[in-house]
Amino acid sequence: SPLANPHTVTFASLASGATETITIVAATSASLLNGASLSNTVSIGNKSAVDPDPTNNSATATISITAQAGPSTLTVSPASGSYGGLAILSATLQKASNGGLISGKTITFALNGATLGTATTNGAGQAFFTVSVAGIPLGTYPGAISASFAGDTLFTASSGTGSLTVNRAVLTVVANSVVKIYQDPNPPFAYSITGFLNGDTAAVVSGTTSCNTVVPTDASTPPGRYAIHCPLGTLAAANYTLVTFDGTLIVNKPPLTVSIDNATRVYGDPNPPFTGTITGLRGTDVITATYVSAATPGSPIGTYPIVANFIDPAGVLDNYNLI
């Protein structure tokens, strides 16, 4: 156990010119940080009954101690990316003794043995690196990702490996939106495909599908917006998963023009028959009108509006824009 200062060492006798060795052992504190250094000076005193020179009665020695670098562990997380896309690689650096997270250290990443670059650990001990997986076929590759920490004065070197999974990318089958006028037949419904990666084109897609409105529509469908859906049918593409996105059929109102003829009469006479013309009806729609005026035989001389009262047996008037 440690002895209190001063320590006394006694030699029975020491002949002239003879020597003895005193060994001083020092231990570091348990709280000394990895890689930290301490130094201390030890004083040694001697009393000789033979040597009259007092300068030979004392000496000093300086002891320096450096704590060893602490062991570290580096854990590489599994990563995944879509075909032709990107994957985010990550690794976590920790103290081996207690799992404490180590920040501010440089981690080197490699993929399939080829060095990619470096990243620095954050406050959570994590380092991230984004890499393209273009050209790597679909599948899971154990140990494809490797990461290493070179070590420094505080922590020892460590390394780890992780798996890479390349998943299918997504192609979207989009129903093309179209516009038509009420009572026109539906136009052909078509689709387009988006999301190709890695230089791929529509040539990698096989199979067919057909598109239609979600609710049945035809020439007589009232104006409004109607979803167009394209099921996947037999469409398929290597390296891709296909999904669908609906389009819209927009049915617009056509114009309906009502031209009312002017009329004249003499004060005191009854109103003459009023006439007019309706143009712009489409398909088999039938809309007629009667024309009336608020003027009576006793109305003062002047100009009075003639208005149309529509007769719409099928209730299609709202399908038109009246002009």
Secondary structure by P-SEA (a helix, b strand, c coil): ccccccbbbbbcccccccbbbbbbbbbbcccccccbbbbbbbbbbbbbccccccccccbbbbbbbbbcbbbbbbbbcbbbbcccbbbbbbbbbbcccccccccbbbbbbbccccccbbbbbccccbbbbbbbccccccccccccbbbbbccccccccccccbbbbbcbbbbbbccbbbbbcccccccccccccccccccccccccccbbbbbbcccccccccbbbbbbbbcccccccccbbbbbbbbbbbbbbbbbbbbbbbbbbcccccccccccccccccccbbbbbbbbbcccccccbbbbbbbbbcccccccccccccc
